[in-house]
Amino acid sequence: MNIESLLQVNKAGMNGNQNNLDIIANNLANLTTTGFKAKSGTFQALINNQVTNQEVPLAANSTPIAINTGLKVGSNIDNFGQGGLQTTNQPLDFAIQGNGFFGVRDANNQLLLTRVGDFKRDAQGSLVNDNGFHVATTDRIPQNQWPQGNLAVNATGAINIQTPEGSVNVGQLNIYQPLSLSDLQAAGNTTYQVQAGGVQLINGTPEAGNITQGALENSNVDMASQMADMISTQRAYQLNAKALQATDNILNVTNNFNQ
């Protein structure tokens, strides 16, 4: 590997560590964001550069030596681990203890998945989230015809309204699960989209988990681990910067010899 190639290795290392610092900063900024899932970066080694006898003396029985030419920043991965629950005592706040997701439908009627359950009812009586997206439910009674009374949702998602005449079951809060978590793509505002056919309705199954009314799921960002990662990433960035400076100094000395 020549000196110029080392510059590319150092540059790739600095870019990778900068990307990791950006991810950590985003995680820390969302430490108190409801339903936020911590992200981590993925990296891949670039092609290896074979070391030959022309570069360094190698013994006849030595194992072939190769030096990779840096790293490539891959896609970011969400950690879908359970976040802690915060009690709000609001009747339209919901949290899932388990692997399921709430469903909401955007302006194009596309199904999006989310762990954020801070819902409300709009002027038409429909259950919506903060973005005005309609919450995916299986209705026995149209939402604009729900009777007046206290709304209660049990652990399996059954929606009941307590009226003076008794409890009325008006529908079911749908819970979904993607066929693979790797299929989820961030769609903004802690929602995820999944390709058609890549999600299944899991109401009433063990995989759906339990729904808690009057609570929200906190971010699952671990501040202590994020701070530790930030310090180690900063040190790695500094090491690459010093290596880059040393390589540049070697090039300057080499250029002076050629003059």
CYANA upper distance limits for C-alpha pairs under 8 A (distance plus 0.5 A):
  1 MET  CA      5 SER  CA      6.73
  1 MET  CA      6 LEU  CA      7.78
  1 MET  CA     49 ASN  CA      7.11
  1 MET  CA     50 GLN  CA      8.36
  1 MET  CA     51 VAL  CA      7.42
  1 MET  CA     55 GLU  CA      8.08
  1 MET  CA     67 ILE  CA      8.24
  2 ASN  CA      6 LEU  CA      7.26
  3 ILE  CA      7 LEU  CA      7.33
  3 ILE  CA    247 THR  CA      7.35
  3 ILE  CA    251 LEU  CA      7.73
  4 GLU  CA      8 GLN  CA      7.51
  5 SER  CA      9 VAL  CA      7.01
  5 SER  CA     69 THR  CA      7.78
  6 LEU  CA     10 ASN  CA      6.73
  6 LEU  CA     69 THR  CA      8.16
  6 LEU  CA    244 LEU  CA      8.37
  6 LEU  CA    247 THR  CA      7.63
  7 LEU  CA     11 LYS  CA      6.59
  7 LEU  CA    244 LEU  CA      6.61
  7 LEU  CA    247 THR  CA      7.28
  7 LEU  CA    248 ASP  CA      8.31
  8 GLN  CA     12 ALA  CA      6.55
  8 GLN  CA     69 THR  CA      7.67
  8 GLN  CA     70 GLY  CA      7.61
  9 VAL  CA     13 GLY  CA      6.69
  9 VAL  CA     69 THR  CA      5.80
  9 VAL  CA     70 GLY  CA      4.86
  9 VAL  CA     71 LEU  CA      8.06
 10 ASN  CA     14 MET  CA      6.70
 10 ASN  CA     70 GLY  CA      7.73
 10 ASN  CA    240 ASN  CA      5.95
 10 ASN  CA    241 ALA  CA      7.63
 10 ASN  CA    243 ALA  CA      7.26
 10 ASN  CA    244 LEU  CA      6.07
 11 LYS  CA     15 ASN  CA      6.65
 11 LYS  CA    240 ASN  CA      8.23
 11 LYS  CA    244 LEU  CA      8.01
 12 ALA  CA     16 GLY  CA      6.62
 12 ALA  CA     70 GLY  CA      5.91
 12 ALA  CA     71 LEU  CA      6.26
 12 ALA  CA     72 LYS  CA      7.53
 13 GLY  CA     17 ASN  CA      6.71
 13 GLY  CA     70 GLY  CA      6.80
 13 GLY  CA     71 LEU  CA      6.91
 13 GLY  CA    237 TYR  CA      7.82
 13 GLY  CA    240 ASN  CA      6.78
 14 MET  CA     18 GLN  CA      6.53
 14 MET  CA    237 TYR  CA      5.97
 14 MET  CA    240 ASN  CA      6.48
 14 MET  CA    241 ALA  CA      7.46
 15 ASN  CA     19 ASN  CA      6.68
 16 GLY  CA     20 ASN  CA      6.83
 16 GLY  CA     43 PHE  CA      8.03
 16 GLY  CA     71 LEU  CA      7.58
 16 GLY  CA     72 LYS  CA      7.53
 16 GLY  CA     73 VAL  CA      6.27
 17 ASN  CA     21 LEU  CA      6.69
 17 ASN  CA    233 THR  CA      6.49
 17 ASN  CA    234 GLN  CA      8.00
 17 ASN  CA    236 ALA  CA      7.51
 17 ASN  CA    237 TYR  CA      6.20
 18 GLN  CA     22 ASP  CA      6.75
 18 GLN  CA    237 TYR  CA      7.77
 19 ASN  CA     23 ILE  CA      6.88
 19 ASN  CA     41 GLY  CA      8.17
 19 ASN  CA     73 VAL  CA      8.09
 20 ASN  CA     24 ILE  CA      6.75
 20 ASN  CA     40 SER  CA      7.99
 20 ASN  CA     41 GLY  CA      6.61
 20 ASN  CA    233 THR  CA      7.69
 21 LEU  CA     25 ALA  CA      6.57
 21 LEU  CA    230 MET  CA      6.86
 21 LEU  CA    233 THR  CA      7.28
 21 LEU  CA    234 GLN  CA      8.11
 22 ASP  CA     26 ASN  CA      6.70
 23 ILE  CA     27 ASN  CA      6.72
 23 ILE  CA     39 LYS  CA      7.13
 23 ILE  CA     40 SER  CA      7.06
 23 ILE  CA     41 GLY  CA      7.61
 24 ILE  CA     28 LEU  CA      6.71
 24 ILE  CA     39 LYS  CA      8.31
 24 ILE  CA     40 SER  CA      8.23
 24 ILE  CA    226 GLN  CA      6.75
 24 ILE  CA    229 ASP  CA      8.17
 24 ILE  CA    230 MET  CA      7.08
 25 ALA  CA     29 ALA  CA      6.59
 26 ASN  CA     30 ASN  CA      6.84
 27 ASN  CA     31 LEU  CA      6.81
 27 ASN  CA     38 ALA  CA      6.20
 27 ASN  CA     39 LYS  CA      7.20
 27 ASN  CA    221 VAL  CA      6.93
 27 ASN  CA    226 GLN  CA      8.22
 28 LEU  CA    221 VAL  CA      7.77
 28 LEU  CA    223 MET  CA      7.38
 28 LEU  CA    226 GLN  CA      7.79
 30 ASN  CA     36 PHE  CA      7.22
 30 ASN  CA    219 SER  CA      7.72
 30 ASN  CA    221 VAL  CA      8.28
 31 LEU  CA     36 PHE  CA      8.34
 31 LEU  CA    219 SER  CA      6.43
 31 LEU  CA    220 ASN  CA      8.25
 31 LEU  CA    221 VAL  CA      6.28
 31 LEU  CA    223 MET  CA      7.93
 32 THR  CA    218 ASN  CA      7.29
 32 THR  CA    219 SER  CA      6.47
 33 THR  CA    218 ASN  CA      7.30
 33 THR  CA    219 SER  CA      6.17
 34 THR  CA    116 VAL  CA      6.86
 34 THR  CA    216 LEU  CA      7.41
 34 THR  CA    217 GLU  CA      6.48
 34 THR  CA    218 ASN  CA      5.32
 34 THR  CA    219 SER  CA      5.98
 35 GLY  CA     83 GLY  CA      7.80
 35 GLY  CA    114 THR  CA      8.34
 35 GLY  CA    115 ARG  CA      5.90
 35 GLY  CA    116 VAL  CA      5.52
 35 GLY  CA    190 THR  CA      7.37
 35 GLY  CA    216 LEU  CA      8.10
 35 GLY  CA    217 GLU  CA      5.78
 35 GLY  CA    218 ASN  CA      5.84
 35 GLY  CA    219 SER  CA      5.56
 35 GLY  CA    220 ASN  CA      8.12
 36 PHE  CA    190 THR  CA      6.62
 36 PHE  CA    218 ASN  CA      7.63
 36 PHE  CA    219 SER  CA      5.02
 36 PHE  CA    220 ASN  CA      7.14
 36 PHE  CA    221 VAL  CA      8.25
 37 LYS  CA     78 ASP  CA      6.49
 37 LYS  CA     79 ASN  CA      6.18
 37 LYS  CA     80 PHE  CA      6.40
 37 LYS  CA     81 GLY  CA      8.07
 37 LYS  CA    219 SER  CA      6.53
 37 LYS  CA    220 ASN  CA      6.21
 37 LYS  CA    221 VAL  CA      7.28
 38 ALA  CA     78 ASP  CA      6.29
 38 ALA  CA     79 ASN  CA      5.86
 38 ALA  CA     80 PHE  CA      8.18
 38 ALA  CA    219 SER  CA      8.06
 38 ALA  CA    220 ASN  CA      6.70
 38 ALA  CA    221 VAL  CA      5.65
 39 LYS  CA     76 ASN  CA      6.82
 39 LYS  CA     77 ILE  CA      5.92
 39 LYS  CA     78 ASP  CA      4.92
 39 LYS  CA     79 ASN  CA      6.42
 40 SER  CA     76 ASN  CA      6.11
 40 SER  CA     77 ILE  CA      5.79
 40 SER  CA     78 ASP  CA      7.02
 40 SER  CA     79 ASN  CA      8.10
 41 GLY  CA     73 VAL  CA      7.94
 41 GLY  CA     74 GLY  CA      7.34
 41 GLY  CA     75 SER  CA      6.92
 41 GLY  CA     76 ASN  CA      5.05
 41 GLY  CA     77 ILE  CA      6.70
 42 THR  CA     73 VAL  CA      6.76
 42 THR  CA     74 GLY  CA      5.41
 42 THR  CA     75 SER  CA      6.39
 42 THR  CA     76 ASN  CA      6.59
 42 THR  CA     77 ILE  CA      7.75
 43 PHE  CA     71 LEU  CA      6.89
 43 PHE  CA     72 LYS  CA      6.04
 43 PHE  CA     73 VAL  CA      5.24
 43 PHE  CA     74 GLY  CA      5.66
 44 GLN  CA     71 LEU  CA      5.93
 44 GLN  CA     72 LYS  CA      5.56
 44 GLN  CA     73 VAL  CA      7.08
 44 GLN  CA     74 GLY  CA      7.24
 45 ALA  CA     68 ASN  CA      7.14
 45 ALA  CA     69 THR  CA      8.07
 45 ALA  CA     70 GLY  CA      6.54
 45 ALA  CA     71 LEU  CA      4.85
 45 ALA  CA     72 LYS  CA      6.65
 46 LEU  CA     68 ASN  CA      6.48
 46 LEU  CA     69 THR  CA      6.08
 46 LEU  CA     70 GLY  CA      6.00
 46 LEU  CA     71 LEU  CA      5.66
 46 LEU  CA     72 LYS  CA      6.79
 47 ILE  CA     68 ASN  CA      6.15
 47 ILE  CA     69 THR  CA      6.51
 47 ILE  CA     70 GLY  CA      8.47
 48 ASN  CA     66 ALA  CA      6.18
 48 ASN  CA     67 ILE  CA      5.79
 48 ASN  CA     68 ASN  CA      4.41
 48 ASN  CA     69 THR  CA      6.44
 49 ASN  CA     66 ALA  CA      5.80
 49 ASN  CA     67 ILE  CA      5.63
 49 ASN  CA     68 ASN  CA      6.20
 49 ASN  CA     69 THR  CA      7.04
 50 GLN  CA     64 PRO  CA      8.20
 50 GLN  CA     65 ILE  CA      6.67
 50 GLN  CA     66 ALA  CA      4.78
 50 GLN  CA     67 ILE  CA      7.01
 51 VAL  CA     55 GLU  CA      7.07
 51 VAL  CA     56 VAL  CA      7.93
 51 VAL  CA     64 PRO  CA      8.03
 51 VAL  CA     65 ILE  CA      5.95
 51 VAL  CA     66 ALA  CA      5.79
 51 VAL  CA     67 ILE  CA      7.62
 52 THR  CA     56 VAL  CA      7.05
 52 THR  CA     57 PRO  CA      8.42
 52 THR  CA     58 LEU  CA      8.06
 52 THR  CA     65 ILE  CA      8.37
 53 ASN  CA     57 PRO  CA      5.60
 53 ASN  CA     58 LEU  CA      6.17
 58 LEU  CA     62 SER  CA      6.99
 81 GLY  CA    220 ASN  CA      7.34
 82 GLN  CA     97 GLN  CA      7.66
 82 GLN  CA     98 GLY  CA      7.64
 82 GLN  CA     99 ASN  CA      8.44
 82 GLN  CA    220 ASN  CA      7.07
 83 GLY  CA    217 GLU  CA      6.20
 83 GLY  CA    218 ASN  CA      5.75
 83 GLY  CA    219 SER  CA      6.09
 83 GLY  CA    220 ASN  CA      4.86
 84 GLY  CA    217 GLU  CA      6.25
 84 GLY  CA    218 ASN  CA      5.82
 84 GLY  CA    219 SER  CA      7.93
 84 GLY  CA    220 ASN  CA      7.58
 85 LEU  CA     95 ALA  CA      7.62
 85 LEU  CA    215 ALA  CA      6.79
 85 LEU  CA    216 LEU  CA      6.10
 85 LEU  CA    217 GLU  CA      5.05
 85 LEU  CA    218 ASN  CA      6.32
 86 GLN  CA    215 ALA  CA      5.87
 86 GLN  CA    216 LEU  CA      5.81
 86 GLN  CA    217 GLU  CA      6.71
 86 GLN  CA    218 ASN  CA      7.02
 87 THR  CA    214 GLY  CA      6.53
 87 THR  CA    215 ALA  CA      4.74
 87 THR  CA    216 LEU  CA      7.08
 88 THR  CA     93 ASP  CA      7.78
 88 THR  CA    214 GLY  CA      5.78
 88 THR  CA    215 ALA  CA      5.55
 88 THR  CA    216 LEU  CA      7.57
 89 ASN  CA     93 ASP  CA      8.18
 89 ASN  CA    213 GLN  CA      8.22
 89 ASN  CA    214 GLY  CA      4.65
 89 ASN  CA    215 ALA  CA      6.95
 90 GLN  CA    213 GLN  CA      8.27
 90 GLN  CA    214 GLY  CA      5.20
 90 GLN  CA    215 ALA  CA      7.77
 91 PRO  CA    151 LEU  CA      7.36
 91 PRO  CA    152 ALA  CA      7.70
 91 PRO  CA    213 GLN  CA      6.87
 91 PRO  CA    214 GLY  CA      5.72
 92 LEU  CA    117 GLY  CA      8.35
 92 LEU  CA    118 ASP  CA      6.90
 92 LEU  CA    119 PHE  CA      5.82
 92 LEU  CA    120 LYS  CA      6.43
 92 LEU  CA    213 GLN  CA      7.67
 92 LEU  CA    214 GLY  CA      7.22
 93 ASP  CA    117 GLY  CA      6.03
 93 ASP  CA    118 ASP  CA      5.00
 93 ASP  CA    119 PHE  CA      6.41
 93 ASP  CA    213 GLN  CA      6.44
 93 ASP  CA    214 GLY  CA      5.42
 93 ASP  CA    215 ALA  CA      6.04
 93 ASP  CA    216 LEU  CA      6.66
 94 PHE  CA    116 VAL  CA      8.22
 94 PHE  CA    117 GLY  CA      5.14
 94 PHE  CA    118 ASP  CA      6.83
 94 PHE  CA    119 PHE  CA      8.27
 94 PHE  CA    211 ILE  CA      7.10
 94 PHE  CA    212 THR  CA      6.11
 94 PHE  CA    213 GLN  CA      5.16
 94 PHE  CA    214 GLY  CA      6.35
 94 PHE  CA    215 ALA  CA      5.83
 94 PHE  CA    216 LEU  CA      6.12
 95 ALA  CA    115 ARG  CA      7.73
 95 ALA  CA    116 VAL  CA      7.66
 95 ALA  CA    117 GLY  CA      6.37
 95 ALA  CA    211 ILE  CA      6.16
 95 ALA  CA    212 THR  CA      5.71
 95 ALA  CA    213 GLN  CA      7.20
 95 ALA  CA    214 GLY  CA      8.46
 95 ALA  CA    215 ALA  CA      6.17
 95 ALA  CA    216 LEU  CA      5.29
 95 ALA  CA    217 GLU  CA      5.92
 96 ILE  CA    100 GLY  CA      7.37
 96 ILE  CA    101 PHE  CA      7.97
 96 ILE  CA    115 ARG  CA      7.65
 96 ILE  CA    209 GLY  CA      6.92
 96 ILE  CA    210 ASN  CA      6.19
 96 ILE  CA    211 ILE  CA      5.17
 96 ILE  CA    212 THR  CA      6.84
 96 ILE  CA    217 GLU  CA      7.83
 97 GLN  CA    209 GLY  CA      5.88
 97 GLN  CA    210 ASN  CA      5.66
 97 GLN  CA    211 ILE  CA      6.84
 97 GLN  CA    212 THR  CA      8.02
 98 GLY  CA    207 GLU  CA      7.46
 98 GLY  CA    208 ALA  CA      6.85
 98 GLY  CA    209 GLY  CA      4.56
 98 GLY  CA    210 ASN  CA      6.95
 99 ASN  CA    177 GLN  CA      7.81
 99 ASN  CA    207 GLU  CA      6.78
 99 ASN  CA    208 ALA  CA      6.73
 99 ASN  CA    209 GLY  CA      6.74
100 GLY  CA    115 ARG  CA      8.44
100 GLY  CA    175 ILE  CA      6.28
100 GLY  CA    176 TYR  CA      6.01
100 GLY  CA    177 GLN  CA      5.80
100 GLY  CA    202 ILE  CA      8.33
100 GLY  CA    207 GLU  CA      7.19
100 GLY  CA    208 ALA  CA      5.27
100 GLY  CA    209 GLY  CA      6.83
101 PHE  CA    113 LEU  CA      6.20
101 PHE  CA    114 THR  CA      5.95
101 PHE  CA    115 ARG  CA      5.86
101 PHE  CA    175 ILE  CA      5.97
101 PHE  CA    176 TYR  CA      5.59
101 PHE  CA    177 GLN  CA      6.61
101 PHE  CA    208 ALA  CA      8.44
102 PHE  CA    113 LEU  CA      6.20
102 PHE  CA    114 THR  CA      5.81
102 PHE  CA    115 ARG  CA      6.45
102 PHE  CA    116 VAL  CA      7.99
102 PHE  CA    117 GLY  CA      7.67
102 PHE  CA    135 VAL  CA      8.19
102 PHE  CA    136 ALA  CA      7.89
102 PHE  CA    173 LEU  CA      8.42
102 PHE  CA    174 ASN  CA      6.95
102 PHE  CA    175 ILE  CA      5.66
102 PHE  CA    176 TYR  CA      6.78
103 GLY  CA    111 LEU  CA      6.84
103 GLY  CA    112 LEU  CA      6.16
103 GLY  CA    113 LEU  CA      5.23
103 GLY  CA    114 THR  CA      6.82
103 GLY  CA    135 VAL  CA      6.49
103 GLY  CA    136 ALA  CA      5.52
103 GLY  CA    174 ASN  CA      7.23
103 GLY  CA    175 ILE  CA      7.24
103 GLY  CA    176 TYR  CA      7.21
104 VAL  CA    111 LEU  CA      6.26
104 VAL  CA    112 LEU  CA      5.79
104 VAL  CA    113 LEU  CA      6.90
104 VAL  CA    114 THR  CA      8.03
104 VAL  CA    128 VAL  CA      8.30
104 VAL  CA    129 ASN  CA      8.17
104 VAL  CA    133 PHE  CA      6.27
104 VAL  CA    134 HIS  CA      5.92
104 VAL  CA    135 VAL  CA      4.86
104 VAL  CA    136 ALA  CA      5.74
105 ARG  CA    109 ASN  CA      5.41
105 ARG  CA    110 GLN  CA      5.71
105 ARG  CA    111 LEU  CA      5.15
105 ARG  CA    112 LEU  CA      6.49
105 ARG  CA    133 PHE  CA      5.87
105 ARG  CA    134 HIS  CA      5.79
105 ARG  CA    135 VAL  CA      6.98
105 ARG  CA    136 ALA  CA      7.27
106 ASP  CA    110 GLN  CA      5.99
106 ASP  CA    111 LEU  CA      7.34
106 ASP  CA    112 LEU  CA      7.77
106 ASP  CA    133 PHE  CA      5.53
106 ASP  CA    134 HIS  CA      7.55
107 ALA  CA    133 PHE  CA      7.42
111 LEU  CA    193 GLN  CA      7.53
112 LEU  CA    187 ALA  CA      8.41
112 LEU  CA    191 THR  CA      6.56
112 LEU  CA    192 TYR  CA      5.94
112 LEU  CA    193 GLN  CA      5.42
112 LEU  CA    194 VAL  CA      7.84
113 LEU  CA    176 TYR  CA      8.00
113 LEU  CA    191 THR  CA      5.99
113 LEU  CA    192 TYR  CA      5.54
113 LEU  CA    193 GLN  CA      6.83
114 THR  CA    190 THR  CA      6.75
114 THR  CA    191 THR  CA      5.19
114 THR  CA    192 TYR  CA      6.81
115 ARG  CA    190 THR  CA      8.09
115 ARG  CA    191 THR  CA      8.26
115 ARG  CA    217 GLU  CA      7.87
116 VAL  CA    190 THR  CA      7.78
116 VAL  CA    216 LEU  CA      7.55
116 VAL  CA    217 GLU  CA      7.43
117 GLY  CA    129 ASN  CA      7.98
117 GLY  CA    216 LEU  CA      6.96
118 ASP  CA    129 ASN  CA      6.82
118 ASP  CA    130 ASP  CA      7.75
118 ASP  CA    216 LEU  CA      7.52
119 PHE  CA    127 LEU  CA      7.06
119 PHE  CA    128 VAL  CA      6.04
119 PHE  CA    129 ASN  CA      5.02
119 PHE  CA    130 ASP  CA      7.24
119 PHE  CA    135 VAL  CA      8.41
120 LYS  CA    127 LEU  CA      6.15
120 LYS  CA    128 VAL  CA      6.01
120 LYS  CA    129 ASN  CA      6.71
120 LYS  CA    130 ASP  CA      8.13
121 ARG  CA    125 GLY  CA      5.75
121 ARG  CA    126 SER  CA      5.69
121 ARG  CA    127 LEU  CA      5.04
121 ARG  CA    128 VAL  CA      6.39
122 ASP  CA    126 SER  CA      5.98
122 ASP  CA    127 LEU  CA      7.11
122 ASP  CA    128 VAL  CA      7.16
122 ASP  CA    132 GLY  CA      8.42
124 GLN  CA    144 ASN  CA      6.48
125 GLY  CA    143 GLN  CA      6.45
125 GLY  CA    144 ASN  CA      5.18
125 GLY  CA    145 GLN  CA      8.37
125 GLY  CA    146 TRP  CA      8.49
126 SER  CA    134 HIS  CA      7.49
126 SER  CA    143 GLN  CA      5.98
126 SER  CA    144 ASN  CA      6.74
127 LEU  CA    134 HIS  CA      6.48
127 LEU  CA    135 VAL  CA      6.16
127 LEU  CA    143 GLN  CA      7.98
128 VAL  CA    132 GLY  CA      5.81
128 VAL  CA    133 PHE  CA      5.76
128 VAL  CA    134 HIS  CA      4.87
128 VAL  CA    135 VAL  CA      5.67
129 ASN  CA    133 PHE  CA      6.04
129 ASN  CA    134 HIS  CA      7.19
129 ASN  CA    135 VAL  CA      7.24
136 ALA  CA    173 LEU  CA      7.36
136 ALA  CA    174 ASN  CA      6.34
137 THR  CA    171 GLY  CA      7.39
137 THR  CA    172 GLN  CA      6.04
137 THR  CA    173 LEU  CA      5.21
137 THR  CA    174 ASN  CA      5.50
138 THR  CA    171 GLY  CA      5.94
138 THR  CA    172 GLN  CA      5.50
138 THR  CA    173 LEU  CA      7.11
138 THR  CA    174 ASN  CA      7.10
139 ASP  CA    143 GLN  CA      7.72
139 ASP  CA    170 VAL  CA      6.61
139 ASP  CA    171 GLY  CA      4.63
139 ASP  CA    172 GLN  CA      6.81
140 ARG  CA    169 ASN  CA      7.97
140 ARG  CA    170 VAL  CA      5.58
140 ARG  CA    171 GLY  CA      5.36
141 ILE  CA    145 GLN  CA      7.04
141 ILE  CA    146 TRP  CA      6.94
141 ILE  CA    170 VAL  CA      5.62
141 ILE  CA    171 GLY  CA      7.20
142 PRO  CA    146 TRP  CA      7.11
142 PRO  CA    170 VAL  CA      8.38
143 GLN  CA    170 VAL  CA      8.46
146 TRP  CA    170 VAL  CA      7.36
147 PRO  CA    161 ILE  CA      7.66
147 PRO  CA    163 THR  CA      7.80
148 GLN  CA    161 ILE  CA      8.05
148 GLN  CA    163 THR  CA      7.15
149 GLY  CA    161 ILE  CA      6.17
149 GLY  CA    162 GLN  CA      5.74
149 GLY  CA    163 THR  CA      5.51
149 GLY  CA    164 PRO  CA      8.41
150 ASN  CA    161 ILE  CA      5.89
150 ASN  CA    162 GLN  CA      5.67
150 ASN  CA    163 THR  CA      7.70
151 LEU  CA    159 ILE  CA      7.55
151 LEU  CA    160 ASN  CA      6.36
151 LEU  CA    161 ILE  CA      4.97
151 LEU  CA    162 GLN  CA      7.03
152 ALA  CA    159 ILE  CA      6.39
152 ALA  CA    160 ASN  CA      5.70
152 ALA  CA    161 ILE  CA      6.56
152 ALA  CA    162 GLN  CA      8.13
152 ALA  CA    213 GLN  CA      8.08
153 VAL  CA    157 GLY  CA      6.07
153 VAL  CA    158 ALA  CA      5.91
153 VAL  CA    159 ILE  CA      5.10
153 VAL  CA    160 ASN  CA      6.70
153 VAL  CA    173 LEU  CA      8.49
153 VAL  CA    211 ILE  CA      8.35
153 VAL  CA    212 THR  CA      8.50
153 VAL  CA    213 GLN  CA      6.86
154 ASN  CA    158 ALA  CA      6.09
154 ASN  CA    159 ILE  CA      7.50
154 ASN  CA    211 ILE  CA      7.30
154 ASN  CA    212 THR  CA      7.92
154 ASN  CA    213 GLN  CA      7.95
155 ALA  CA    210 ASN  CA      5.31
155 ALA  CA    211 ILE  CA      4.95
155 ALA  CA    212 THR  CA      6.67
156 THR  CA    203 ASN  CA      7.68
156 THR  CA    204 GLY  CA      6.32
156 THR  CA    208 ALA  CA      8.44
156 THR  CA    209 GLY  CA      8.30
156 THR  CA    210 ASN  CA      6.51
156 THR  CA    211 ILE  CA      6.74
157 GLY  CA    172 GLN  CA      6.01
157 GLY  CA    173 LEU  CA      5.32
157 GLY  CA    174 ASN  CA      7.46
157 GLY  CA    175 ILE  CA      8.41
157 GLY  CA    203 ASN  CA      8.11
157 GLY  CA    204 GLY  CA      8.49
157 GLY  CA    211 ILE  CA      6.81
158 ALA  CA    169 ASN  CA      7.76
158 ALA  CA    171 GLY  CA      6.70
158 ALA  CA    172 GLN  CA      5.03
158 ALA  CA    173 LEU  CA      6.77
159 ILE  CA    169 ASN  CA      6.40
159 ILE  CA    170 VAL  CA      6.35
159 ILE  CA    171 GLY  CA      5.71
159 ILE  CA    172 GLN  CA      5.86
159 ILE  CA    173 LEU  CA      7.17
160 ASN  CA    167 SER  CA      6.71
160 ASN  CA    168 VAL  CA      5.84
160 ASN  CA    169 ASN  CA      4.84
160 ASN  CA    170 VAL  CA      6.32
160 ASN  CA    171 GLY  CA      7.83
161 ILE  CA    167 SER  CA      6.05
161 ILE  CA    168 VAL  CA      5.71
161 ILE  CA    169 ASN  CA      7.02
161 ILE  CA    170 VAL  CA      7.65
162 GLN  CA    166 GLY  CA      6.25
162 GLN  CA    167 SER  CA      4.84
162 GLN  CA    168 VAL  CA      6.84
163 THR  CA    167 SER  CA      6.42
163 THR  CA    168 VAL  CA      7.75
174 ASN  CA    201 LEU  CA      7.60
174 ASN  CA    202 ILE  CA      8.30
174 ASN  CA    203 ASN  CA      6.61
175 ILE  CA    201 LEU  CA      6.59
175 ILE  CA    202 ILE  CA      6.29
175 ILE  CA    203 ASN  CA      6.02
175 ILE  CA    208 ALA  CA      6.67
176 TYR  CA    199 VAL  CA      7.20
176 TYR  CA    200 GLN  CA      6.13
176 TYR  CA    201 LEU  CA      5.08
176 TYR  CA    202 ILE  CA      5.98
176 TYR  CA    203 ASN  CA      7.92
176 TYR  CA    208 ALA  CA      7.76
177 GLN  CA    199 VAL  CA      6.15
177 GLN  CA    200 GLN  CA      6.00
177 GLN  CA    201 LEU  CA      7.07
177 GLN  CA    202 ILE  CA      7.19
177 GLN  CA    208 ALA  CA      8.18
178 PRO  CA    183 ASP  CA      7.70
178 PRO  CA    184 LEU  CA      7.88
178 PRO  CA    194 VAL  CA      7.84
178 PRO  CA    198 GLY  CA      6.21
178 PRO  CA    199 VAL  CA      4.61
178 PRO  CA    200 GLN  CA      6.70
179 LEU  CA    183 ASP  CA      8.11
179 LEU  CA    198 GLY  CA      5.93
179 LEU  CA    199 VAL  CA      6.06
179 LEU  CA    200 GLN  CA      7.51
180 SER  CA    184 LEU  CA      8.10
180 SER  CA    198 GLY  CA      8.05
183 ASP  CA    194 VAL  CA      6.44
183 ASP  CA    195 GLN  CA      7.84
183 ASP  CA    198 GLY  CA      7.84
184 LEU  CA    192 TYR  CA      6.25
184 LEU  CA    193 GLN  CA      6.28
184 LEU  CA    194 VAL  CA      5.63
185 GLN  CA    192 TYR  CA      5.77
185 GLN  CA    193 GLN  CA      5.82
185 GLN  CA    194 VAL  CA      6.86
186 ALA  CA    190 THR  CA      7.70
186 ALA  CA    191 THR  CA      6.64
186 ALA  CA    192 TYR  CA      5.01
186 ALA  CA    193 GLN  CA      6.95
187 ALA  CA    191 THR  CA      5.85
187 ALA  CA    192 TYR  CA      5.43
187 ALA  CA    193 GLN  CA      6.47
188 GLY  CA    192 TYR  CA      7.77
194 VAL  CA    198 GLY  CA      6.55
194 VAL  CA    199 VAL  CA      7.45
195 GLN  CA    199 VAL  CA      8.40
202 ILE  CA    207 GLU  CA      7.42
202 ILE  CA    208 ALA  CA      6.25
203 ASN  CA    208 ALA  CA      6.76
204 GLY  CA    208 ALA  CA      7.17
205 THR  CA    209 GLY  CA      8.18
221 VAL  CA    226 GLN  CA      8.17
222 ASP  CA    226 GLN  CA      6.71
223 MET  CA    227 MET  CA      6.61
224 ALA  CA    228 ALA  CA      6.79
225 SER  CA    229 ASP  CA      6.58
226 GLN  CA    230 MET  CA      6.56
227 MET  CA    231 ILE  CA      6.80
228 ALA  CA    232 SER  CA      6.87
229 ASP  CA    233 THR  CA      6.45
230 MET  CA    234 GLN  CA      6.55
231 ILE  CA    235 ARG  CA      6.80
232 SER  CA    236 ALA  CA      6.73
233 THR  CA    237 TYR  CA      6.60
234 GLN  CA    238 GLN  CA      6.66
235 ARG  CA    239 LEU  CA      6.65
236 ALA  CA    240 ASN  CA      6.79
237 TYR  CA    241 ALA  CA      6.69
238 GLN  CA    242 LYS  CA      6.66
239 LEU  CA    243 ALA  CA      6.66
240 ASN  CA    244 LEU  CA      6.54
241 ALA  CA    245 GLN  CA      6.71
242 LYS  CA    246 ALA  CA      6.61
243 ALA  CA    247 THR  CA      6.62
244 LEU  CA    248 ASP  CA      6.67
245 GLN  CA    249 ASN  CA      6.71
246 ALA  CA    250 ILE  CA      6.82
247 THR  CA    251 LEU  CA      6.82
248 ASP  CA    252 ASN  CA      6.80
249 ASN  CA    253 VAL  CA      6.81
250 ILE  CA    254 THR  CA      6.65
251 LEU  CA    255 ASN  CA      6.59
252 ASN  CA    256 ASN  CA      6.76
253 VAL  CA    257 PHE  CA      6.93
254 THR  CA    258 ASN  CA      7.09
255 ASN  CA    259 GLN  CA      7.13
